[in-house]
Amino acid sequence: MSMSPITADASPNFGLIIVEGEDVVRLGLWTGIQQQLGIEPLVFHDGHGLITYLENTPLDQERTPWIVLCDAQLTVNDATTPWLWQWLKQHYPTLRIILTVRPAALELVSLAQQAGVEGIYHRNTALSDLLAGILAIAQGEIVHTVTPPKPPLSVLFPNPWDRWRYQVLQQGLGEMDAWLQALDQYLGRSRLSALERLVCEGRHREIRAARWLVSRFLPHPSQAPPAPVVPPVRPQIEIISQLVDRCLQRMQSDLLNLTSRPLELEVLTLQQRRELLYTILRQWDLLVRTLQATPPSIEFLHQRGSSLLQDLWEQSLREFFRPYRFALGSDADLIEQLLTERETVASVYLKPIPFVAEMLAHLLVQQPLVIHQQTYRYGTAAALEILDALLDHWLLTVANGIVYPLLNRCCYSAVIQQTFFQPQYTSTREMERFRNALSWHYRWRRWVKEPQDIFESRLVLLRLTERGIQELALTVPRQQELMQLEGIPYALTLALEARDALAPPVRAVVAWVGKGVVYLLTQVIGRGLGLIGRGILQGIGQSVGSGWSRSEAQKTSSKP
């Protein structure tokens, strides 16, 4: 699926030259640059073709600057001649160079930096990152995302003892980091019991303390490695494109429902599920880029966030069902029938979506995102992770809201069943069972689950993972929502609060009564029963003893 091009107002006006020997890579670069940046680059197979072109054809002066994208190991002629970028820097100093470096050629990074190369990237860099770098370098920035290789340990630690100690401690620190990451993922699950969470948190603290202690004993290198070159802040368009790319990768799973709740998406075939999510993602990308052309104020986003979600839902629904608009017959418009459920979808599906205005403000005006008692700054890896989670929840919730009217209006149509539904849901019994499960789930969530989550400051999001659709639980303040509860949901929170208040004294009384019962059974009744049993045994012993004595006397008297 191709990504949407940038808006015409932001269309670049610079020249781009691609020198690439691999056909697949060359075709991918040409297609991506043409679609994303809106310009058609000049393409050459090797350095000879570029040099011949530059010597015979002047570059278009209306397009400035001119940027050359090439492989760092590409030479002018053969291995004995200078690299192509060295030759270009000597003869055409106004050209800006972007190099892609293979893992086996990292030693060229220092040489390229000394030659004044403007951009250095890994060979396997994502296309979205590369396009962001092209935009930044066209604006005069220098982006070096590849650092020269570090000096060997024999140089950093001439002392063998220090070198051995550094390797051992670094290995231990790596294992501790892996454990901490695994514990963080495990603690993120919503189904952990209180005891499991308490044990895992204690284990997390122990490993952090051990890591801090081990890091104190790391030897200091005698020669510090070269400081990495920090790339500039990525342009705004790159963040959005990167979100779309990452989301597309997560959609490659089987989209199985691994949550504890039924999802409307389950009835669709895998192909229809993916197509629906692709459609919503395209409409989301279009919505954000439309807002990006004239960024709105924060107040506007807070006031119109629900309206923007409704527009996203309606446009996605129209786009997805457009080929099937008259599937029910020429007199029945499928799209118009589904749009009659607009109010129900808005209240049940769209209104509960959290952080709509905050997410848009972060993408459009780079406002820091405050979620989960943490502040995520624009462009950081942590911010990208939380944006992935919010985007997944947007897509899956809107997708469920699109399937809902289909289930409610025309789920028994033979054409709809054959086109959209999995084979098991073509049975009337299975369909009714699934619809009843959905109805019960939303009633339970409205009256019980949602008030409990609000009272416990818990927010559950739907996530796209490699295995399928899972739940992610966040701890966020929900005091304002708690104050708005009324009726049965509010009574439930009072019952939970009363249970929390009464639980300690009730447990103390039960424990005291239990101790009293144990004392009564063991010290009073138990001892009494023991005395009675002892008396019975003594009586039996005396009876047996006297009987034995009489029998022996008779035997003695009978002897001659």
C-alpha positions in Angstrom: 0.0 0.0 0.0 1.5 3.4 -1.0 1.6 6.2 1.5 -0.1 9.5 0.8 2.0 12.2 -0.8 2.6 15.5 1.0 0.4 18.4 0.4 1.0 20.7 -2.6 1.7 23.7 -0.4 4.7 21.9 1.0 5.9 20.4 -2.3 9.7 20.6 -2.4 11.6 22.5 -5.2 15.0 20.8 -5.2 16.7 18.3 -7.5 17.5 14.7 -6.6 19.8 12.2 -8.3 19.8 8.5 -7.4 22.9 6.4 -8.2 22.0 2.8 -7.4 23.3 -0.5 -8.8 20.6 -2.8 -7.5 17.5 -2.9 -9.6 15.0 -3.6 -6.7 16.4 -0.9 -4.5 16.5 1.6 -7.4 12.9 1.0 -8.3 11.8 1.3 -4.6 13.6 4.6 -4.1 12.3 6.1 -7.3 8.7 5.1 -6.6 8.8 6.2 -2.9 10.4 9.5 -3.7 8.0 10.3 -6.5 4.9 9.4 -4.4 6.0 11.0 -1.1 8.0 14.0 -2.2 6.2 14.8 -5.4 9.4 15.1 -7.5 10.8 12.8 -10.2 14.5 12.1 -9.5 17.2 11.4 -12.1 18.3 7.7 -11.9 21.7 6.2 -12.9 23.0 2.7 -12.6 26.6 3.6 -11.8 29.0 6.5 -11.4 30.0 6.5 -15.1 26.5 7.4 -16.2 26.2 10.2 -13.7 29.6 11.7 -14.6 28.8 11.6 -18.3 25.5 13.3 -17.6 27.1 16.1 -15.5 29.8 16.7 -18.1 27.3 17.1 -21.0 24.1 18.4 -19.4 23.9 21.4 -17.1 21.7 20.9 -14.0 18.4 22.8 -13.8 19.2 26.0 -11.9 15.5 26.5 -11.0 15.7 23.4 -8.8 18.1 24.1 -6.0 19.8 22.5 -4.2 20.7 19.3 -6.0 21.1 16.2 -3.8 22.9 13.0 -4.8 21.9 9.7 -3.1 24.3 6.9 -3.6 25.9 3.8 -2.0 29.1 4.7 0.0 31.0 1.9 -1.7 30.2 3.1 -5.2 33.4 4.1 -7.1 34.0 6.1 -10.2 35.8 3.3 -12.1 37.2 0.5 -9.9 38.7 -0.2 -6.5 41.8 1.8 -7.3 40.0 5.1 -8.0 38.4 7.4 -5.5 34.9 6.8 -4.2 32.2 8.5 -6.3 31.3 10.9 -3.5 34.9 12.0 -3.1 35.1 12.8 -6.8 31.8 14.7 -6.7 33.0 16.8 -3.7 36.1 17.7 -5.6 34.5 18.6 -8.9 31.0 19.7 -7.9 31.2 21.1 -4.4 27.7 22.6 -4.5 26.1 19.1 -4.7 24.9 17.7 -1.5 25.7 14.1 -0.9 23.7 11.4 1.0 25.5 8.1 1.5 24.0 4.7 2.4 26.6 2.7 4.3 26.7 -1.1 4.4 27.8 -2.9 7.7 31.1 -4.0 6.1 32.0 -0.4 5.1 31.6 1.5 8.4 35.3 2.5 8.2 34.2 5.0 5.5 32.1 7.0 7.9 35.0 9.0 9.4 36.4 9.6 5.9 33.0 10.8 4.7 32.5 13.1 7.7 36.0 14.7 7.0 35.0 15.2 3.3 31.9 17.2 4.3 29.2 14.7 3.2 25.9 16.1 4.4 24.0 12.8 5.0 25.0 9.3 6.2 22.5 6.5 6.7 22.6 2.8 7.1 21.8 0.7 4.0 18.7 -0.8 5.6 17.2 2.5 6.8 13.4 2.7 6.4 12.2 4.8 3.4 10.3 7.2 5.7 13.5 8.0 7.6 15.5 8.5 4.4 12.8 10.8 3.0 12.9 12.8 6.2 16.6 13.1 5.9 16.4 14.3 2.3 13.9 17.1 3.3 16.2 18.1 6.2 19.4 18.2 4.1 17.6 20.2 1.4 17.0 22.8 4.0 20.7 23.0 4.9 20.9 20.5 7.8 23.6 17.8 8.2 22.2 14.4 9.2 24.7 11.7 10.2 22.8 8.7 11.7 25.8 6.4 11.4 28.7 6.8 13.8 32.3 5.5 13.1 33.1 2.1 14.6 34.3 2.2 18.2 38.0 1.5 18.9 38.8 -2.1 19.8 38.8 -3.0 23.5 42.5 -3.5 23.4 42.9 0.2 22.7 40.3 1.3 25.2 41.6 -1.0 28.0 45.3 -1.8 27.6 45.3 -3.6 30.9 44.0 -7.2 30.3 42.4 -7.3 33.8 40.4 -4.1 33.0 39.4 -5.5 29.6 38.2 -8.8 31.1 36.3 -7.0 33.9 34.6 -4.7 31.4 33.5 -7.6 29.2 32.1 -9.6 32.1 30.3 -6.6 33.6 28.9 -5.5 30.3 27.5 -9.0 29.7 25.8 -8.9 33.1 24.4 -5.5 32.4 22.9 -6.7 29.1 21.2 -9.6 30.9 19.8 -7.3 33.5 18.5 -5.0 30.8 16.8 -7.9 29.1 15.2 -9.0 32.4 14.0 -5.5 33.1 12.4 -5.2 29.6 10.7 -8.6 30.1 9.3 -7.6 33.5 8.1 -4.3 32.0 6.2 -6.2 29.3 4.8 -8.6 31.9 3.7 -5.9 34.3 1.8 -4.2 31.3 -0.7 -7.1 31.3 -4.1 -6.4 32.7 -4.8 -9.8 34.0 -2.1 -10.0 36.7 -3.3 -10.8 40.2 -2.3 -8.5 43.1 0.3 -11.1 44.4 1.9 -11.5 40.9 2.1 -7.8 40.4 3.7 -7.3 43.9 6.3 -10.1 43.3 7.2 -8.7 39.8 7.6 -5.1 41.1 9.8 -6.4 43.9 11.9 -8.3 41.4 12.1 -5.2 39.2 13.4 -3.1 42.1 16.0 -5.8 42.9 17.4 -5.9 39.4 17.5 -2.1 39.1 19.5 -1.9 42.4 21.8 -4.7 41.2 22.4 -3.0 37.9 23.2 0.3 39.6 25.7 -1.5 41.8 27.4 -3.4 39.0 27.7 -0.2 36.9 29.7 1.4 39.7 32.5 -1.2 39.1 32.8 -0.7 35.4 36.4 0.4 34.5 36.8 3.7 32.7 38.4 3.5 29.2 41.8 5.1 28.8 40.6 6.7 25.4 37.0 7.7 25.1 35.3 6.6 21.9 34.2 9.3 19.4 30.9 11.0 20.4 28.0 10.0 18.2 26.6 12.6 16.0 23.0 13.3 17.1 20.6 13.8 14.2 18.5 16.9 14.2 14.8 16.9 15.2 12.9 15.0 12.5 10.5 17.0 10.3 6.9 16.7 11.3 5.9 14.8 8.1 8.3 12.0 9.0 6.7 11.2 12.4 3.3 10.7 10.7 4.8 8.6 7.9 6.7 6.5 10.4 3.5 5.9 12.4 1.8 4.7 9.3 4.7 2.4 8.3 4.9 0.9 11.8 1.1 0.4 11.8 1.2 -1.3 8.4 3.8 -3.8 9.7 1.6 -4.7 12.7 -1.4 -5.3 10.4 0.5 -8.2 8.7 -0.6 -10.6 11.5 -3.7 -12.8 11.4 -5.6 -10.1 13.5 -6.8 -12.8 15.9 -8.9 -11.6 18.9 -6.7 -12.4 21.9 -8.6 -10.2 24.3 -11.2 -11.3 27.0 -14.0 -9.5 25.1 -15.8 -10.1 21.8 -14.9 -7.8 18.9 -17.1 -6.9 16.0 -14.1 -7.5 13.7 -14.2 -11.2 14.4 -17.1 -11.8 12.0 -15.1 -10.5 9.0 -12.8 -12.6 6.9 -9.1 -11.9 7.3 -9.0 -10.1 3.9 -11.9 -7.9 4.8 -10.4 -7.1 8.2 -7.1 -6.0 6.7 -8.9 -4.0 4.0 -11.0 -2.2 6.6 -8.1 -1.3 8.8 -6.1 -0.1 5.7 -9.0 2.1 4.7 -9.3 3.7 8.2 -5.5 4.2 8.3 -5.6 5.9 4.9 -8.4 8.2 6.0 -6.6 8.9 9.3 -3.5 9.9 7.4 -5.5 12.2 5.1 -7.2 13.8 8.1 -4.0 14.5 9.9 -2.3 15.9 6.8 -5.3 18.1 6.1 -5.1 19.5 9.6 -1.4 19.9 9.2 -1.8 22.3 6.2 -3.3 24.8 8.6 -2.6 23.6 12.2 -5.6 24.4 14.4 -5.4 25.7 18.0 -5.5 23.5 21.1 -8.9 24.8 22.0 -10.3 23.9 18.6 -9.0 20.3 19.0 -10.6 19.9 22.4 -13.9 21.3 21.2 -14.1 19.4 17.9 -12.3 16.2 18.7 -15.5 14.2 18.7 -16.6 15.7 15.4 -13.2 14.8 13.8 -13.7 11.2 15.0 -17.2 11.1 13.5 -15.8 12.4 10.2 -13.1 9.7 10.3 -15.8 7.1 10.9 -18.1 8.3 8.2 -15.5 8.8 5.5 -13.9 5.3 6.3 -17.4 3.7 6.1 -18.2 5.3 2.8 -14.8 4.4 1.3 -14.9 0.8 2.5 -18.5 0.0 1.4 -18.3 2.1 -1.8 -17.9 -1.0 -4.1 -20.8 -2.7 -2.4 -23.2 0.2 -2.2 -26.0 -1.5 -4.1 -25.2 -5.0 -3.1 -28.7 -5.3 -1.5 -30.4 -4.2 -4.7 -30.8 -1.1 -6.8 -33.5 0.3 -4.5 -31.5 -0.1 -1.3 -28.4 2.0 -0.6 -26.2 0.1 1.8 -24.2 3.1 2.9 -27.2 5.2 3.8 -28.7 2.3 5.8 -25.5 2.0 7.8 -25.2 5.7 8.4 -28.5 5.7 10.2 -26.6 4.2 13.2 -24.5 7.4 13.5 -25.7 8.5 16.9 -25.3 5.0 18.5 -21.8 4.6 17.1 -20.8 8.1 18.3 -22.0 7.4 21.9 -20.9 3.8 22.3 -17.7 3.6 20.2 -16.3 7.1 19.4 -16.9 9.1 22.5 -14.9 6.8 24.9 -11.8 7.0 22.7 -9.2 8.8 24.9 -6.6 11.5 24.3 -7.9 12.5 20.8 -7.1 16.2 21.2 -3.8 15.5 23.0 -2.6 13.2 20.3 -3.5 15.6 17.4 -1.9 18.5 19.3 1.3 16.4 19.7 1.4 15.6 16.0 0.4 19.0 14.6 2.0 21.6 17.0 4.5 19.3 18.8 2.9 19.7 22.2 4.3 17.3 24.8 2.0 14.3 25.4 1.2 13.7 29.1 0.0 10.1 29.6 0.5 7.4 32.2 1.9 9.9 34.6 4.8 10.6 32.2 5.6 13.4 29.7 6.5 12.3 26.2 8.4 14.9 24.1 7.9 15.2 20.4 10.2 13.0 18.3 11.4 10.6 21.1 11.2 6.9 20.9 9.0 6.7 24.0 6.5 9.1 22.4 6.5 7.0 19.2 5.6 3.9 21.3 2.6 5.6 23.0 1.5 7.1 19.7 1.5 3.6 18.2 -0.8 2.4 21.1 -3.2 5.3 20.7 -3.3 4.9 16.9 -4.0 1.2 17.2 -6.9 1.9 19.6 -8.3 4.5 17.2 -8.2 2.1 14.2 -9.7 -0.9 16.0 -12.4 1.1 17.8 -13.5 2.9 14.6 -13.4 -0.5 12.7 -15.7 -2.1 15.4 -17.9 1.0 15.0 -18.1 0.4 11.2 -18.9 -3.3 11.5 -21.6 -2.7 14.2 -24.2 -1.2 11.9 -23.6 -4.0 9.4 -24.4 -6.6 12.1 -27.4 -4.6 13.3 -29.0 -3.8 9.9 -28.3 -6.5 7.4 -26.3 -9.4 8.9 -28.8 -12.0 7.5 -28.5 -10.9 3.9 -27.0 -13.7 1.8 -24.9 -11.3 -0.2 -23.5 -9.6 2.9 -22.7 -13.0 4.5 -20.9 -14.3 1.4 -19.0 -11.0 0.9 -17.9 -10.1 4.4 -18.4 -12.8 7.0 -16.4 -15.9 8.0 -18.1 -19.2 7.1 -19.1 -20.1 10.8 -21.1 -16.8 11.1 -23.3 -17.6 8.2 -25.2 -19.9 10.6 -28.2 -18.1 12.2 -27.5 -19.7 15.5 -23.9 -18.7 15.6 -24.7 -15.1 14.5 -27.4 -14.8 17.2 -25.0 -16.2 19.8 -22.3 -13.7 18.7 -24.7 -10.7 18.8 -26.0 -11.7 22.2 -22.4 -11.9 23.5 -21.8 -8.4 22.1 -24.9 -7.1 23.7 -24.1 -8.6 27.1 -20.5 -7.3 26.9 -21.6 -3.7 26.3 -24.1 -3.9 29.1 -21.6 -5.3 31.5 -19.0 -2.7 30.4 -21.5 0.2 30.9 -22.8 -0.9 34.3 -19.8 -2.7 35.9 -16.5 -2.8 34.0 -16.2 0.9 33.0 -17.1 2.3 36.5 -14.6 -0.1 38.0 -11.9 0.9 35.6 -12.6 4.6 36.3 -12.5 4.0 40.1 -9.2 2.2 39.8 -7.7 4.8 37.4 -7.2 2.1 34.7 -7.5 2.7 31.0 -7.6 -0.4 28.7 -6.6 0.1 25.0 -6.7 -2.3 22.1 -3.3 -3.0 20.5 -2.2 -4.6 17.3 0.7 -7.0 18.0 2.5 -9.7 16.1 0.2 -12.4 17.5 -3.1 -10.5 17.0 -5.3 -8.0 18.9 -4.5 -7.7 22.6 -5.3 -5.4 25.4 -3.0 -2.8 27.0 -3.8 -1.5 30.5 -2.5 2.0 31.5 -2.8 3.8 34.8 -4.1 7.3 34.2 -6.0 9.7 36.4 -9.8 9.6 35.7 -11.1 11.8 38.5 -13.2 14.0 36.2 -15.0 10.9 34.7 -15.5 9.6 38.3 -17.3 12.8 39.2 -19.6 12.5 36.2 -20.9 9.0 37.2 -24.4 8.7 38.4 -27.1 6.0 39.0 -26.0 2.4 39.1 -22.4 3.0 37.9 -21.9 5.5 40.7 -23.5 3.1 43.2 -21.0 0.5 42.1 -18.1 2.7 42.9 -19.6 3.4 46.3 -19.9 -0.3 46.9 -16.2 -0.8 45.9 -15.2 2.0 48.2 -17.2 0.5 51.1 -15.7 -2.9 50.4 -12.2 -1.4 50.6 -13.1 0.5 53.8 -14.7 -2.5 55.5 -12.3 -5.2 54.3 -9.5 -4.6 56.9 -11.7 -4.6 60.0 -13.8 -7.5 58.7 -10.6 -9.5 58.1 -9.3 -8.6 61.6 -12.6 -9.8 63.2 -12.6 -13.0 61.1 -9.0 -13.6 62.1 -9.8 -13.0 65.8 -12.9 -15.3 65.7 -10.8 -17.9 63.9 -8.2 -17.8 66.6 -10.9 -18.2 69.2 -12.4 -21.2 67.4 -9.0 -22.8 67.1 -8.4 -22.3 70.9 -11.9 -23.7 71.7 -11.3 -26.8 69.5 -7.8 -27.5 70.6 -7.5 -26.4 74.2 -11.1 -27.1 75.5 -12.9 -29.6 73.4 -9.7 -31.3 72.3 -8.3 -31.8 75.8 -11.7 -33.0 77.0 -11.8 -35.6 74.2 -8.3 -36.5 75.0 -9.0 -37.2 78.7 -12.1 -39.2 77.8 -10.1 -41.3 75.3 -7.3 -41.8 77.9 -9.9 -43.0 80.4 -11.4 -45.4 77.9 -8.0 -46.8 77.1 -7.1 -47.2 80.8 -10.4 -49.0 81.5 -9.8 -51.4 78.6 -6.3 -52.0 79.8 -7.4 -52.9 83.3 -10.1 -55.2 82.0 -7.7 -57.0 79.8 -5.1 -57.3 82.6 -7.6 -58.8 85.2 -8.9 -61.2 82.6 -5.4 -62.4 81.8 -4.6 -62.9 85.5 -7.7 -65.1 86.1 -6.9 -67.3 83.1 -3.3 -67.8 84.3 -4.5 -68.8 87.8 -6.9 -71.4 86.4 -4.0 -72.9 84.4 -1.8 -73.2 87.4 -4.5 -74.9 89.6 -5.2 -77.5 87.0 -1.6 -78.9 87.0 -1.2 -82.3 88.8 
